[in-house]
């Protein structure tokens, strides 16, 4: 793992100019950022048609193969990032155990539950950031061992406890703050801790507190690396602390940019909203002389169907701007061109998503190794089920 980390660290450090930017903001400029240093890459990007951009976005392996001509090291790094699949068995769940769980989420939960059960250590479970305890239900049912489900939101605890009691599952919900020192009270040395898509500092907190409690095992799938309390990422392992990379919150979002889930409707809304935001940014710069990006609140996806002008007027009301005499169609057309410029830029950054995500996962894994755990990183499901499919499994050595 240390060798893998060093290869990824060197790759990311040596080629920072490819990925350390924000495509949304960089798309404002006509020239690509590599027009002087990598002219052949820029020409290839410029020549791409929208349908080709969409194709490469959905086929990472083909993008890597194409990119090899511009950056030969990408093939060896991509081989490191092809993480082995975890051993996952189909679980024959009884009727009702999956009540309330959406289909794709159920696939994730069952896959992770199976992987954790197959490597179970200890005599009970700790379900970290449990929500309503969907994963805990599977663990309790399949192993007949008690589950402590730790969750911040009291209503989710109450609903989860009621459902578990109705199903006669040995689950105890505990409300608490995972980032608080008081959360240490739910740990004991018999637990195998699990966390599915625990965000940022939440999975960091589990790892550090699990090490302190000397848990026999931890199985977790990290997510939302940017949700941290500090302005920059704080490495956990000694080898990551020695790295020259100091990642910002914006850069920690890069691994999350891949969206293969959600269906055509979600995809359409995402693209439409991005066009509207890009167009509004141009409009504000050119009509009101605003030189800095103005963040606009989240909008209901149903409102997007009202069109670009309605979006701009909604945003103006939220931010206190006066938009009169604006040619909204003009800025929507300019936004269309800027959108595809942004997507071209995103293709380059996409090459570095998985290496960066694995760099982050290896940092956590190396920290666990430093503290007496045997650790593996595997994929617990396909990227079509969720791109956030890395699973860190750690077992305490004797």
Buried (B, 14 or more C-beta within 10 A) or exposed (E): BEEBBBBBBBBBEEBEEBBBBBBBEBBBEEEBBBBEEBEEBBEBBEEBEEEEBBEBBEEBEEBBEBBEEBBEEBEEBBEBBEBEBBEBEEBEBEEEBBEEBEEBBBBBBBBBBBBBBEBBBBEBBBBBBBBBBBBBBBBBBBBEBBBBBBBBBEEBBBBBBEBBEEBEBBBBBBBBEBBEEEBEEBBBEBBBBBBBBBBBBBBBBBBBBBBEBEBBBBBBBBBBBBBBEEEEBBBBBEBBEEBEBEBEBEBBBBBBEBEBBEEEEEBEBBBBBBBBBBBBBBBBBEBBEEEEBBEBEEBEBEEBEEBBBBBBBBBBEEEEBEBEEBEBEEBBEBBBEBBBBBBBBBBBBBBBBBBBBBBBBBBBBBBBBEBEBEBBBBBBBEBEBBBBBBBBBBBBEE
